[in-house]
Amino acid sequence: MTGRRDVLAEILKALQQAADRLRVTHAGVSDCFPLTPDRIVALPPGEQERLDAYAIRYARCQDLVFPAMRAFARAQLEPKADGTFLELHALMQKQGIVGEPRDWERQRALRNAVSHEYPDPDAIADILNGIHAATPEILSIAERLDWAAKRLPNLG
């Protein structure tokens, strides 16, 4: 049983580090939003770099949420921990960790968009504005997972 808690602790540590970085960057770039294509083109290279870092940090944080949810469910000895994504999502939703599946799909689509090159300022503005809107929820999920994990009974 301890192995499950160790895996959960390791994944949550990585998620919290990613969330901390995302939180700092989110606060640092918030004055840029909402973005328009014209505003993106006019930004100095340093500001464009900060927005790139923001997108990458969002994607990293979002990437870690699913394995953290699975590890949390395994640490709870939940039979659905190794089930389909929808089963795991329903379990996490029931526990108040995540919202609706459509919210996850939107967050995942933004994460996927970060990994593609979009030279079009319209597309870049849409993606970054979406990330700016979705960041508080990703950070909240990370906080709720951490909070819930700290309240697990000692399994060992």
Beta strands, then each sheet from edge to edge (+ up, - down):
end
